[in-house]
Amino acid sequence: MKRVIFCSGQVYAALFKHRETHDLKDTAITRVEELHPFPWEEVRQNLDAYPNAEDIVWCQEETLNGGSWSHVMPHIDLILQKTKSHGDKKVRFAGRDPASGAAVGYKVLHALQEQMLLNDAFQIEWLLSYDCFSFTDIELEFSSWQLPVYSCPKKMEFVESFSSIHVQDV
């Protein structure tokens, strides 16, 4: 295994499906359901079971400033120092960027954010897996979103400062 992803809650199902869909056999997914008291010994044993893991990840659907990241990060970093093979590593966050609200408010952007957090968790280079979208032609109007520029195989483009998103099946 080259990667161990820790998570809690329903994001496990999305991670598991993503791993199976993309045939990613080099990643272990560990669901931590009890965050308090924190399962110190179980997490350490889990990490020791994967001595060749290069990437230790905490994945959550919530934003960076929400969810359990701020609670689990210092715990996992401390446990990493106590393992046989991971003393020099730090846990990496995979999730949504910081935000003032819990949800983006648009179904398409929510699906895009979820796909991006899954790609980030598995460190997949491409932006999207189009099976998460069930539409062929949709246009949404926004006023001042700031997103990076991407050009994808299905003619999906995001312009740095844009007023619309247009997705068209090829």
N, C-alpha and C positions, 0 to 999 in steps of 0.2 A: 504494500500500500504506500502510495506517495502522498496521500492527503487524508486527514481525519477531520471531518466536519461535525461539530457539536451543535445541537439545536434543542429547542424545547417547544412543545406544542405542535400545531397543525402544519407548520412549515416542513416538518419531517416528511409528510406525504408528498409534498411538491418536490423535495430533494430526492426522495426515493424514486419517484416517477421520472424525474429528469435524468438520474443516473441510469435507470433501466433503458429509457428511450435512446440515450446517446451511448449506451454500452460502455460506461465508464467504470471498469472493473478495478481501477487503481485507487478508489476512494471509499473509505469507511464512513458511515454516517452513524453517529451516536446520539440518541435522544436522552436528554437529561430532564427528567420530569420533576424532580425534587430539588428546588433551588435553595431552600432553607429548611433544615440545616443542609449546607452544601455537601454533596457526596464526595468528599476529598479522596478517600481511598479508592473508590470505584473509578473515578476519573483517572487517577494515577495508574491504576492497573490497566485501564483501557488504553492509555497512551503507551505504556510499556509493552502492550501486545503488538504495537506497530512501530518497531524501532527504526525502520527505514523511512517513516513519514517525514517529508520535507516541509509540509504545509499544515499548520494547525489552524482551524477556522471556527469561529462562532458565527452562525447564521441565524438571522431572525427576520421576520416579515416587518416588524416595526422599524421605525426610523432609528438612526444612530442615537438621538437624544431621547428615545422612548424605549420601551421594552426592557430586557434584562441585561443588556450589554454592560452597563456601568457596574452592575453587581457581579457578573461572572468573569469579566476580564481580569481583575486583580487576582481572583481565586485561581483561574486557569494558569495565569502567568506564574504564580507561586508554585503551583503543582508541577509545571514544566521544569522548574529548577530542581525539583525532587525526583525527576524521572531518570532512568538509566541513559537514555539516548537523546533527550530533547532539552537539556539544560541551557543551550544557547539560543533557543527559539522563543518567539513571542506569539501569542494568539492573534489572529487577524480577523477583522470584522467584515462580514458580508451581509449587507442589508441596504435599506433605503437611506438616502441622505438625510441629514437633520431637517426637520420641518416643524412648523408651529402647530399643524393639524395632524390628526391621526391618519387621514386618508386624503388622497389627491382629489377625489371628487368626480373623476371621469373614468369610466370603465376601461376605455382603451389605454389611457395613461397608467392606470392601475396594473393592467396586464403587461404593459411595457416595463414598468418598474419591477414587477415580479420576475419577468424573464431576465432582466438585467441583474437582479440579485442572485438568481440561480446561476447565471453565467459567471458572475463574480465569485460565488462560492466554489465553483468547479474550475475557475480560472480559464474559462472558454474564451477564445479570441474573438469569435464572431458575436455580433450584437444580438440577433434575434433567432429564435426557432419559430418559424411561422405557424406551426401547428397550434400555437396558443391563440391565434386570431381566426375567427370564424366568419370574417367579412371579406368581400372582394373589392368593394369600392366605398370608401367612407371619407368624408371631409369634416373636420372640426375647426371651428374658429376660436382663436385665443388672442389675447391682446399683447402681452409682453413676456412670453416665455423665453428663457435663455437656455438652450440646449446645445450640446456639441453637434458638429456636422457629421452625419453618417450617410453613406451611400450603400444601399443594400441590394441584393439580387432581384428583389421583387419591386423595384422602382419605388422604394420608400426612402424619402429624404427628409432630414431634419436640418433646417437652416438655423444658423447661430441665433439670430434674432428674427423670429418668424411670426406671421399672423395666421398661418394655417398649416395643417398636416394633411397630406393627401396620400392615401394608400391605394394602390391600384394593382390588381392581379395581372401578371404578364401573360 
